[in-house]
Amino acid sequence: MKGILLAGGAGTRLHPTTRGVSKQLLPVYDKPMVYYPLSVLMLAGIREVLLITTAEDQAAFRRLLGDGSGFGIRLEYAVQARPEGLAQALIIGEHFLDGGPACLILGDNIFYGQSFTQTLRRAAARTHGATVFAYQVKDPERFGVLAFNEQNQPVSIEEKPARPPSNWAVTGLYFYDCRAPEFAKQLRPSARGELEITDLNRLYLADGSLQVERLGRGFAWLDTGTHESLHEAASFVKAIENVQNLQVACLEEIAWRNGWLDTAQIRTLAAGMGQNAYARHLLRLVGGG
């Protein structure tokens, strides 16, 4: 399975902050926003990732992440010329996917919770259909919303409904089988001129192959697309890291735990980072600090 990380868009809800920098390069407490969704792909065991950006922002992402070798992965880059919908990412990434399955994640989504790695690996192991992740919210009218029958099977998905059938929102993380690019090509632009991810998920629902993983109590899903939510996400990460003395979305640590980087490589990487908490964490991790 390969990953697609969508980090395009103009970030207009965060203007003027994003007038000179991509939203996904803004800091969320102590690391760039893009680290958080990239960490999810790595936790799922995905080592080949396509990062989709705007043309003007791609150079900055390359400076930050390079070819991915510093994280034990392989990164490729592509451009979304215009923000024409989330489902367009699967069309842009069709050649990269090369007929295989995909995990698509949005660049402004943060996930954190116990046993999340097992949940991700379970979704990645499915060979047929699609898997979406649902989270209970107080304002479901802002999201794509799932409805379930008495057997807790999904029966409908509505995009930003005026009367939500439930408070289960679809998050910005999706696993798809090899049919996803072709399904995406069948979509027609919505009233706002975009290829909607909800419409793609409906095709899988109609096909009887949509699975839903519910993220329950004690799990955090944060959408960092506004000034308020960005501040809340930074405060959340700060609290977790300070109380538990760990690093959230530490890419090098995930690579080391996955066996993609060895101890010597971690020490070398940490030595090049200077004197800071992130480098000290890596050295403590491998017994060098």
C-alpha positions, -999 to +999 in steps of 0.1 A: +000+000+000+011+035-008+001+068+008-011+101-006-008+132+016-028+161+003-012+194+013-026+218-013-051+245-011-048+282-003-056+280+034-079+310+031-094+304+065-060+311+081-053+343+062-032+364+066-010+338+082-010+316+051-005+344+025+032+337+025+035+301+036+015+268+031-009+260+059+007+226+063+041+241+070+027+262+100+039+250+134+015+229+156+033+234+189+069+221+182+068+207+147+053+215+112+017+205+107+026+181+079+045+159+103+013+148+120-005+133+089+028+119+077+032+102+110-002+085+105+009+070+072+041+058+088+023+042+117+001+024+091+034+008+078+034+029+046+069+037+033+060+052-001+042+085+000+031+110-026+029+146-013+006+167-033+011+205-029+006+237-048+033+246-074+045+276-053+048+256-021+065+225-033+101+238-030+095+245+007+082+210+014+112+196-004+135+216+018+118+203+049+113+166+040+136+159+011+132+125-005+121+110+028+152+090+035+158+108+068+126+092+079+132+058+064+106+063+036+105+073+000+087+106-008+076+118-042+059+151-051+031+162-073+012+194-079-025+201-076-028+231-099-062+242-086-081+230-056-107+209-074-116+185-047-101+159-024-110+130-047-088+146-074-058+135-054-064+099-064-065+109-101-033+130-097-017+100-079-029+073-103+006+068-119+023+068-085-002+041-072+005+019-102-026-001-098-023-007-060-043+004-030-040+038-013-043+056+020-053+092+015-049+117+044-055+154+045-026+176+055-044+195+082-057+165+102-042+153+135-051+119+150-040+108+185-052+079+206-044+045+222-042+015+199-044+037+168-015+018+151-035-015+153-066+002+139-045+016+110-028-018+103-062-035+103-075-010+077-044-014+056-047-052+056-081-051+038-077-059+002-112-050-011-133-018-007-127+013+013-124+022+050-133+056+065-129+067+101-158+082+119-156+105+150-184+119+171-187+158+169-210+184+183-214+202+150-219+174+124-235+199+099-199+210+091-188+176+079-197+146+058-220+126+081-227+089+083-260+072+091-262+036+104-288+009+106-297-012+136-269-035+129-244-005+129-238-009+092-234+024+072-264+032+051-258+067+039-232+096+038-244+132+035-222+162+030-228+190+054-265+181+060-288+207+074-304+179+095-276+155+103-288+119+107-261+113+134-232+130+150-206+107+134-184+128+111-161+113+084-125+123+092-098+132+067-083+097+065-093+071+039-081+037+028-090+026-008-085-005-029-070-003-064-103+009-079-102+043-064-086+063-093-111+049-117-140+056-094-127+091-089-127+096-127-164+087-127-173+116-104-189+148-117-180+182-101-203+193-073-221+227-072-189+242-059-169+228-088-151+200-069-147+163-070-161+155-036-146+127-015-181+121-001-193+111-036-164+087-040-172+071-006-208+068-017-197+047-047-181+023-023-211+024-001-234+015-031-209-012-039-214-027-005-177-024+003-174+006+026-161-002+061-163+023+090-138+024+119-153+044+147-128+064+168-143+063+203-139+080+236-104+089+246-094+095+210-086+129+195-092+140+160-082+176+153-088+196+121-064+225+122-080+246+094-089+277+115-070+300+139-090+286+169-085+250+160-048+255+153-043+270+187-063+242+203-042+216+185-010+232+197-022+232+233-033+196+230+001+185+217+019+205+243-001+190+271+005+154+259+042+159+254+048+177+287+028+154+309+039+121+293+075+132+284+071+120+248+070+134+213+038+133+192+044+126+155+082+122+159+089+108+124+124+095+132+111+076+162+084+059+142+109+050+116+132+035+143+104+016+159+094+002+125+129-009+118+134+016+089+162+035+106+188+020+129+203+034+161+234+048+145+213+066+119+191+081+147+222+094+165+236+109+134+203+127+126+200+140+162+236+153+161+227+174+131+197+190+148+215+211+173+205+216+210+168+212+213+141+191+229+134+171+197+171+161+193+174+152+230+143+130+228+158+111+199+191+106+218+172+094+249+153+070+227+184+052+216+203+055+248+226+083+237+215+112+258 
